[in-house]
Amino acid sequence: MIFLFLRSCSVASAAFLISAAAFSADETIVIGQAIDLSSPNAAIGRDYVAGIKTYFDALNAAGGIAGKKIRYIVRDDQATPAVAVKVVSELIEREQVDFLLGGVGDKVTQAVLNAPAFKRSNLVLFAPLVDAVELNDNRALFWRPTYLQEVRHILSHFAPLGITNVGIVYQDGPSTQQAFRSVSSELRGRGLNLSGTLRLSDNEKQNAQEVAHLAATKPGFVIVIADTIGTSLFLKEFRKFSSQTFVAGTSLINLDTLRELAGARAVEWTVFSQVVPNPNAGKSAIQLEHLTMMKKYRDEPPSSLTLEGFVIAKALTRTIQKSKRPLHMALQDFLAQDSNIDLGGLAISSSGRNNHLSNYVDIALFKKTGLIF
């Protein structure tokens, strides 16, 4: 089904900083989150929070969990590790959260996991949006598949085309360098040739020269390991040399912002892995529920990130309902078991051997007519 992402990324962050209603402590389940709501890449965090808040608003309207209402507290970490540590410490020590949801990116996620207040707590960091690095900390529980699972799905998508030459673009930084090594190893294992690489830096002139060099190697497609802004800058330059070479990225690229920054022509023939089904279609129960509740509680259109937020809020709710241990131990209880939960056409499974609950990966393709799932 063809549809366009025509939505604004400017959502007022203040709307997410206060829970919908105040309840006494014994009547509430307090869920906290530190996430980027104000940096240039903040559209991801704002959409994610919008989806989470939508589910909790609907849940509270229906009576909560066993009569307990959700108090959802969100703080802006400004995509800065030091700020993330500060606001997470406040959520733990001042707000005494029962559950802690993760933010965006490996740097802030690692900073939170290393924070003294978090280490002293019994909390598990749930569903951080980490793209370029694998974290194996047993205090982190991921909803989405691993970065490498997304890359493998992208490579499988191109395999029938018989393409053997692949380029890699990666943003300068330790985690993206690690991701570059992982992707390079995966290419070798599949018998694919790394035709060229490009390391995006802050030097625009140098980037332009390296883009020209990469284009000259004539890759069959290019995998980009970068944030939304970095990807858009690469695309704008790369399309000067190659208008129809496929460019592929993973699910933490905000597609609305990418189209806005790079331009409609630059995003043609780009492919992105997605970790949720089409957010604008209503085939499964979870898709229909998300669409219905977004119309009821929000004034912005749905996106893949609002659906992902909606799903993780529902997943957390189901683990709380399923647990037979004290409230704050619900995630640990779920992790300790081998069990499955159907969220309405999208399943999660737990195992002591794996801290990623979902294996769902799909592909979204930009064409002239719009975005195709």
FENFENWO-V205997 format. One record per pair of residues at least 6 apart in sequence whose C-alpha atoms are under 6 Angstrom apart, sorted by the first residue. I is the first residue (numbers start at 1). J is the second residue. Records with the same first field share a line. If there is no record, write none. Layout:
BEGIN
I: J  J
END
This chain:
BEGIN
2: 371  372
3: 370  371
4: 370  371
5: 256
9: 43
13: 37
17: 74
18: 73
19: 71  72  73
27: 68
28: 68  69  70
29: 70  71
30: 71  97  98
31: 72  97  98  99  100
32: 72  73  74  97  100
33: 74  100  101
34: 74  75  76  77  103
35: 76  77  103
36: 42  45  76  77  78  79
37: 45  46  76
38: 78
39: 78
47: 305  306
48: 305  306  309
50: 306
51: 306  307  309  310
52: 309  310  313
55: 310
60: 69
77: 83  84
81: 108  111
85: 112  115
89: 117
98: 328
100: 125
101: 125  126
102: 125  126  127  128
103: 128  129
104: 129
105: 129  130
106: 130
124: 139  140
125: 140
126: 141
127: 142  143
131: 147
132: 175  176  179
133: 175
141: 355
142: 355  356
143: 356  357  358
144: 358
145: 356  358  359
163: 220
164: 192  193
165: 193  194  195  219  220
166: 194  195  219  220  221  222
167: 194  195  196  197  219  222
168: 197  222  223  224
169: 197  198  199  224  225
170: 199  200  224  225  226
171: 199  200  226
172: 200  201
196: 214
211: 238
221: 245  246  247
222: 247
223: 247  248  249
224: 249
228: 253  258
232: 258  262
235: 266
236: 262  266
246: 269  270
247: 270
248: 270  271  272
249: 272
250: 272  273
251: 273  274
268: 366  367
269: 366  367
270: 365  366
271: 364  365
272: 363  364
273: 362  363
274: 361  362  363
275: 360  361
279: 303  304
282: 288
284: 345
285: 344
286: 344
320: 330
323: 330
335: 350  351  352
336: 352
337: 351
338: 350  351
339: 349  350
340: 348  349
341: 347  348
348: 357  358
349: 357
350: 357
363: 373
364: 372  373
365: 371  372
END
